[in-house]
Amino acid sequence: MYSVQKANKTFEPYSEEKVIDSIRRAHIHHSIQGKVLAHVNNKMYDGITTREIYHHITEFLGDTGDHYAKARYSLKEAIMNLGPTGYPFEDFISKLLQEEGYHTKVRQVLRGECITHEIDVIAEKGGKSAMIEAKYHNSPGIRSQVHVALYTQARFVDIKNKNHIDEAWIITNTKTTTEVNAYAQCKNMKAISWSYPEGNSLRDMIERLRLYPVTMLSSLSSGHKRILLNNHIVLCKEIYKDNSLIKTLYLSENDYKNVIAEVNFVCKQG
């Protein structure tokens, strides 16, 4: 039995089921799912990292010529590429919640009973409002620790009465520790990480709403993606609805068509 080194340096047994599940979640066509698994198994050795497994899968998908499938499998990395600052991630969370029916505002400065706070996202729905700590990490091995939950709760206590805030949330693109989840449950705080809670994690929300980040697009250079993010264009869906949003990138006619084709594929097949 092979062991796999995770991003946090711990080990777990290799699982073909996990590989197949990740392929299915990315909507890779069923006709090549077995071939992808066979490719990974052929590269397997004891102590292989999850990063290497990911590389072997994207390598295989790229070699098939289906670059759209490769992009779709790269969702987690695409979210991490929203950096280097946390602002695009805050914009992404804001627009994700808007799709869920929330009215949102980003980077709001609120006066508390003791001090002033800049809140990443304020979300309002059904007469209730929540302050959201959007915790962005650019490495998969980093977990949000309990101090994040502690200071989020402290900020919530300071601003809630003066600003009519009802709830405190933490949303992160990696993982939270068990202490964070336990503290959040104890304080009626909502904690959402990449894979928690089951069925309503950040990954689940993205896939359910089909709101994929522009950093997923393989047809755009990193520089072009940065221009879009700097202009608060963070979703493929925004380009899908309004193709003119990429006119400012001054793409060639062929590159423009490739981007639109990939955006259409991602949004329609999500």
C-alpha positions as a printed NumPy array, in Angstrom:
array([[  0.   ,   0.   ,   0.   ],
       [  1.451,   3.339,  -1.051],
       [  1.405,   6.325,   1.295],
       [  0.717,   9.875,   0.122],
       [  2.196,  13.017,   1.661],
       [ -0.43 ,  15.733,   2.043],
       [  0.207,  19.467,   1.828],
       [  0.459,  19.714,   5.633],
       [  3.299,  17.1  ,   5.584],
       [  1.183,  14.315,   7.107],
       [  0.717,  10.968,   5.359],
       [ -2.325,   8.926,   4.413],
       [ -2.85 ,   5.73 ,   2.376],
       [ -3.178,   6.207,  -1.368],
       [ -6.822,   6.019,  -2.455],
       [ -7.928,   5.41 ,  -6.025],
       [-11.418,   6.434,  -4.926],
       [-10.17 ,   9.911,  -3.994],
       [ -8.504,  10.299,  -7.382],
       [-11.658,   9.237,  -9.222],
       [-13.805,  11.487,  -7.022],
       [-11.62 ,  14.509,  -7.809],
       [-11.82 ,  13.716, -11.531],
       [-15.602,  13.384, -11.431],
       [-16.012,  16.601,  -9.463],
       [-14.155,  18.403, -12.252],
       [-16.624,  16.936, -14.767],
       [-13.871,  15.172, -16.706],
       [-15.551,  13.106, -19.425],
       [-16.277,   9.559, -18.265],
       [-14.576,   8.123, -21.349],
       [-11.111,   9.126, -20.073],
       [-11.572,   8.859, -16.293],
       [-10.118,   5.333, -16.23 ],
       [ -7.183,   6.447, -18.36 ],
       [ -6.437,   9.306, -15.969],
       [ -6.432,   6.901, -13.025],
       [ -4.188,   4.451, -14.896],
       [ -1.745,   7.291, -15.655],
       [ -1.586,   8.241, -11.962],
       [ -1.158,   4.624, -10.876],
       [  1.715,   4.249, -13.328],
       [  3.501,   7.187, -11.648],
       [  2.823,   6.041,  -8.095],
       [  5.539,   5.469,  -5.486],
       [  5.585,   5.405,  -1.699],
       [  5.664,   8.911,  -0.241],
       [  4.414,  10.678,  -3.354],
       [  2.972,  14.116,  -2.615],
       [ -0.568,  15.221,  -3.385],
       [  1.037,  17.996,  -5.422],
       [  2.743,  15.431,  -7.659],
       [ -0.516,  13.515,  -8.121],
       [ -2.222,  16.76 ,  -9.109],
       [  0.603,  17.476, -11.584],
       [  0.311,  14.017, -13.158],
       [ -3.448,  14.447, -13.632],
       [ -3.185,  17.908, -15.204],
       [ -0.252,  16.707, -17.307],
       [ -2.365,  13.86 , -18.696],
       [ -5.372,  16.104, -19.321],
       [ -3.142,  18.587, -21.136],
       [ -1.697,  15.85 , -23.333],
       [ -5.196,  14.78 , -24.383],
       [ -5.574,  18.194, -26.028],
       [ -8.602,  18.988, -23.86 ],
       [ -7.146,  22.056, -22.153],
       [-10.584,  23.082, -20.93 ],
       [-10.768,  19.885, -18.865],
       [ -7.306,  20.645, -17.477],
       [ -8.488,  24.104, -16.429],
       [-11.604,  22.707, -14.772],
       [ -9.509,  20.279, -12.725],
       [ -7.393,  23.198, -11.514],
       [-10.177,  24.863,  -9.497],
       [ -8.398,  24.817,  -6.137],
       [ -5.202,  26.21 ,  -7.652],
       [ -7.223,  28.819,  -9.543],
       [ -8.652,  30.089,  -6.248],
       [ -5.134,  30.311,  -4.808],
       [ -4.074,  32.281,  -7.863],
       [ -6.513,  35.035,  -6.927],
       [ -3.637,  36.525,  -4.868],
       [ -1.122,  37.804,  -4.039],
       [ -3.306,  40.178,  -1.996],
       [ -6.538,  39.042,  -0.392],
       [ -8.671,  41.639,  -2.197],
       [ -9.644,  39.516,  -5.23 ],
       [-10.639,  36.696,  -2.87 ],
       [-12.859,  39.127,  -0.973],
       [-14.429,  40.204,  -4.282],
       [-14.897,  36.546,  -5.2  ],
       [-16.643,  35.721,  -1.897],
       [-18.818,  38.816,  -2.258],
       [-20.017,  37.774,  -5.715],
       [-20.468,  34.164,  -4.625],
       [-22.823,  35.32 ,  -1.865],
       [-24.645,  37.679,  -4.216],
       [-25.54 ,  34.633,  -6.286],
       [-27.03 ,  33.149,  -3.087],
       [-29.288,  36.19 ,  -2.756],
       [-27.205,  38.292,  -0.371],
       [-26.626,  42.022,  -0.689],
       [-22.905,  42.489,  -0.105],
       [-20.313,  45.185,   0.473],
       [-16.55 ,  44.695,   0.581],
       [-13.87 ,  46.324,   2.694],
       [-16.199,  48.326,   4.909],
       [-14.793,  50.446,   7.734],
       [-17.065,  50.189,  10.772],
       [-16.795,  51.978,  14.087],
       [-17.082,  49.639,  17.058],
       [-17.62 ,  50.401,  20.7  ],
       [-13.859,  50.486,  21.258],
       [-12.025,  50.815,  17.934],
       [-12.526,  51.01 ,  14.168],
       [-12.442,  47.838,  12.059],
       [-12.128,  47.133,   8.339],
       [-14.462,  44.237,   7.572],
       [-13.691,  42.128,   4.5  ],
       [-17.305,  41.475,   3.484],
       [-20.687,  42.493,   4.894],
       [-23.559,  40.282,   3.697],
       [-27.245,  41.   ,   4.261],
       [-30.219,  38.752,   3.57 ],
       [-33.661,  38.29 ,   5.07 ],
       [-33.25 ,  41.138,   7.508],
       [-30.04 ,  39.746,   8.987],
       [-26.47 ,  40.811,   8.38 ],
       [-23.15 ,  39.044,   8.777],
       [-19.573,  40.25 ,   8.992],
       [-17.225,  37.947,   7.104],
       [-13.545,  37.358,   7.618],
       [-12.328,  36.204,   4.178],
       [ -9.102,  34.372,   4.977],
       [ -7.039,  33.918,   1.821],
       [ -3.991,  31.635,   1.633],
       [ -1.752,  31.032,  -1.382],
       [ -0.441,  27.643,  -0.199],
       [ -2.527,  24.473,   0.254],
       [ -0.665,  23.406,   3.4  ],
       [ -1.744,  26.425,   5.449],
       [ -4.737,  26.021,   7.77 ],
       [ -6.629,  28.831,   9.469],
       [ -5.814,  28.462,  13.16 ],
       [ -8.024,  29.109,  16.173],
       [ -6.665,  32.63 ,  16.685],
       [ -8.525,  33.617,  13.485],
       [-11.811,  32.519,  15.047],
       [-10.92 ,  34.265,  18.319],
       [-10.168,  37.649,  16.785],
       [-13.14 ,  37.399,  14.411],
       [-15.416,  36.833,  17.402],
       [-13.786,  39.738,  19.282],
       [-14.311,  42.096,  16.334],
       [-17.915,  40.923,  16.027],
       [-18.58 ,  41.674,  19.702],
       [-17.12 ,  45.177,  19.277],
       [-19.154,  46.159,  16.193],
       [-22.407,  44.203,  16.423],
       [-24.517,  46.623,  18.486],
       [-23.432,  49.878,  16.853],
       [-23.782,  48.447,  13.326],
       [-26.657,  45.964,  13.721],
       [-24.524,  42.954,  12.766],
       [-26.159,  39.628,  13.627],
       [-23.532,  37.01 ,  12.747],
       [-19.821,  36.437,  12.289],
       [-18.46 ,  34.16 ,   9.549],
       [-15.044,  32.884,   8.536],
       [-14.536,  31.79 ,   4.924],
       [-11.167,  30.446,   3.809],
       [ -9.868,  28.879,   0.603],
       [ -7.8  ,  26.229,   2.407],
       [ -8.767,  24.393,   5.589],
       [ -9.611,  25.184,   9.19 ],
       [ -8.379,  23.271,  12.234],
       [-10.751,  21.208,  14.372],
       [-10.328,  23.867,  17.082],
       [-11.638,  26.545,  14.723],
       [-14.662,  24.43 ,  13.839],
       [-15.356,  23.612,  17.493],
       [-15.06 ,  27.244,  18.587],
       [-17.252,  28.398,  15.71 ],
       [-19.968,  25.919,  16.686],
       [-19.741,  26.993,  20.325],
       [-20.109,  30.695,  19.445],
       [-22.737,  30.211,  16.685],
       [-20.178,  31.425,  14.165],
       [-20.257,  30.097,  10.614],
       [-16.97 ,  28.557,   9.449],
       [-16.585,  27.647,   5.768],
       [-13.37 ,  26.186,   4.388],
       [-12.405,  24.483,   1.134],
       [-13.949,  21.17 ,   2.214],
       [-15.978,  22.056,   5.343],
       [-18.818,  21.745,   6.164],
       [-19.669,  18.742,   4.037],
       [-22.22 ,  19.67 ,   1.397],
       [-21.807,  23.416,   1.887],
       [-18.052,  23.956,   1.74 ],
       [-16.469,  26.646,  -0.403],
       [-15.812,  24.054,  -3.116],
       [-19.424,  22.86 ,  -2.918],
       [-20.724,  26.429,  -3.224],
       [-18.535,  27.186,  -6.25 ],
       [-19.537,  23.996,  -8.045],
       [-23.225,  24.319,  -7.171],
       [-23.423,  27.923,  -8.353],
       [-21.002,  27.361, -11.273],
       [-19.099,  30.486, -10.316],
       [-15.575,  29.792, -11.496],
       [-12.746,  32.348, -11.139],
       [-11.119,  33.921, -14.186],
       [ -7.815,  32.501, -12.928],
       [ -9.106,  29.12 , -14.127],
       [ -8.889,  30.173, -17.765],
       [ -5.939,  28.545, -19.528],
       [ -6.442,  30.79 , -22.582],
       [ -5.413,  33.926, -20.654],
       [ -1.908,  34.862, -19.542],
       [ -1.221,  35.577, -15.88 ],
       [ -0.796,  39.241, -16.791],
       [ -4.214,  39.407, -18.426],
       [ -5.783,  37.695, -15.423],
       [ -4.145,  40.248, -13.139],
       [ -5.659,  43.106, -15.167],
       [ -9.113,  41.577, -14.801],
       [ -8.696,  41.056, -11.052],
       [ -7.454,  44.614, -10.586],
       [-10.659,  45.739, -12.266],
       [-12.726,  43.537,  -9.905],
       [-13.646,  41.093, -12.67 ],
       [-13.211,  37.794, -10.841],
       [-15.8  ,  35.44 , -12.384],
       [-15.886,  33.644, -15.729],
       [-19.631,  34.219, -15.586],
       [-19.115,  37.981, -15.782],
       [-17.286,  37.573, -19.088],
       [-19.893,  35.039, -20.246],
       [-22.619,  37.647, -19.691],
       [-20.622,  40.522, -21.172],
       [-17.858,  39.629, -23.636],
       [-16.821,  43.277, -23.848],
       [-15.195,  42.998, -20.408],
       [-12.093,  41.511, -22.033],
       [-11.844,  44.147, -24.748],
       [ -9.483,  46.091, -22.469],
       [ -6.964,  43.234, -22.729],
       [ -6.303,  44.087, -26.405],
       [ -6.215,  40.445, -27.448],
       [ -5.705,  39.321, -31.004],
       [ -8.842,  38.165, -32.784],
       [ -7.795,  34.534, -32.45 ],
       [ -6.925,  34.858, -28.742],
       [-10.221,  36.646, -28.113],
       [-12.14 ,  33.784, -29.741],
       [-10.215,  31.216, -27.686],
       [-11.025,  33.   , -24.441],
       [-14.709,  33.287, -25.289],
       [-14.832,  29.619, -26.316],
       [-13.289,  28.556, -23.012],
       [-15.557,  30.857, -20.979],
       [-18.605,  29.43 , -22.769],
       [-17.446,  25.886, -22.052],
       [-16.771,  26.544, -18.374],
       [-20.048,  28.348, -17.768],
       [-22.301,  26.095, -19.816],
       [-20.807,  22.792, -18.714],
       [-20.272,  23.751, -15.066]])
